[in-house]
Amino acid sequence: MDKLLEPGFWVTSWKTFSSAPEIAIPLLILVGVVVWWIRGVVSGREISGQKEQMGSLKEQADVLNQRRLLAIEQLTVVKKNEETLRAEVAALKKKIPKGARHNELATSVVAVTNTMTKLSAANERLQRTITGYPPRVVISGPVESNAGL
């Protein structure tokens, strides 16, 4: 093993190797072919890995596109609920100065509260779609009328 570290060993080995072209040339060709084959195997694995990665990225792109389309649908619901809420609040504001009866005001407040609940739930679904978190189950229903108070 110590001989491999000595420069004299390498000089004599090179002189011996280069003085016999019948051995040197086929050996160099063999080494070249082996290196070429190993390069092809490694490149094939890299190409295979990159194809798998591209497939995975395409799947992720499809999922993100589906989430985008769902978010657009949910945004439409949020805007509709927002418009409904604005209309109900405007109607409630008109009833208050006119001195509307208690049960009319209570009904309007219940309608506004229900619409606000729907808007909040739709907005939360939209937010979860955009951020990618799984939807949370919210157990709540519309507010009951308090007209009997």
N, C-alpha and C positions, 0 to 999 in steps of 0.2 A: 504494500500500500504506500510505503514511503517513496518507492520508485516513481509513482505517478506524480508526485510533487516536484521531482527533479527535472530541470530543463534539459539536461543531457539525454534523459530517457526519451523525451518527446522528439528531440532532434534526430536521434538514431532511428526511432520508429518512423518518422516522416521520410527519412532517406530510404529506408527499406521499402516502405509503401510506394513511394513515387518511382523507385527503380523497377517495379514490376507492374507495368501497365495492364497486363493480362488479368491481374487481380484487381487493380485499382479502379479501372473503368467500369467493369460490371458491378463492383461493389458500390460505386458512386451512383450508377443507374438504379440499382436496387434501393439504395437509401432515398433517392429522388422519388421513386414510385411509391415507397412506403409513406413518405411525407405527403405526397399528393393524395394518396388514399385517405390518410388521417384527416387532412384538410377537408376533403369531401364529406367525410362522416361528421365532422364537427359542424361544418356549414349546414348540412342537412338537418342536424338537430336544432341549430339556431333558427333555420327557416321554419321548421315544424313548431318550435316554441313561439315564434312570432305569429304564425297563423293561428295558433290557439289563443294568443293574446288578442289578436284582431277580432276573433270570434267573440271573445268575452267582452271586448269594448263595444262591439255591435249590439250585443244583448243589453249592455248598460245603456247605450244610446236609445234603444227601443223602449226600455223601462222609463227613462227620463222623458221621452216623447209622450208616452202614455200618461205620465204624471202631469206633463204640460197640458195635454188635452183635457184631462180631468180638472185641472186647476182653472182652465178657461170656462168649463161648464159651471164649476162652483162659483167662480167670480160672477157669472151671470145671475146665479141664485142670490148671491150677496147683494148685487146691485138692485135686483127686483125687491128684495126685502127692505133694503134701504129706502127705496122710493115709496113703498107701502108705509113704512114707518114715518117718513116725512109727511105724507098725506094725512095719516092718522093724528100726528102731533098738530098739524095745521088745523084739522077739524076740531081737535080738543081745545086749542087756543081760541077758536071762534066761539065755542060753547061757553067757555068760562065767563067772558064779559057779558054775555046775554043773560046770565043768571039761570043757566040750565038746571034742571032738577037733579037731585043727588043721584038717582039711579041712572040717568043719562050720562052723567059724568063718570060714574063708576064703570059703566059699560065701556065708555071710551078709554078709560084708564086701563081696563083689562085688555082691550084690544091692542093698545099701545104696548103694554107689557108683554103680551104674547108675541107680537111682531118683533119686539126687542129680543126676546128669547130666541126666536127663529133666526134673527140676524146674527146674534152672538154665536149660535151653534154653527150656522153656515160659515161664518167668518173663521171659526176655530177649525172646521174641516178644511177650509181653503188653506189656512196656515199650515196645518199638518201635511197636506198634500205637497205644498211647496217645500217645506223643510225636510220631508221624507220620513217623519216619525209616523208610526202606525196610529190609526185613528183611536181616540179614546172614547169609551162608551160613557155617554152622559145619560143618567136616568133622571129625567124630569119631563114634565108635561106642561100643557098650557095652564095658565092661572085660571082658577074658577071665578066666576062672577061674584062680586060682593054686593049685588044690588039689594039684598035682603037686609043690609045693615042699617 
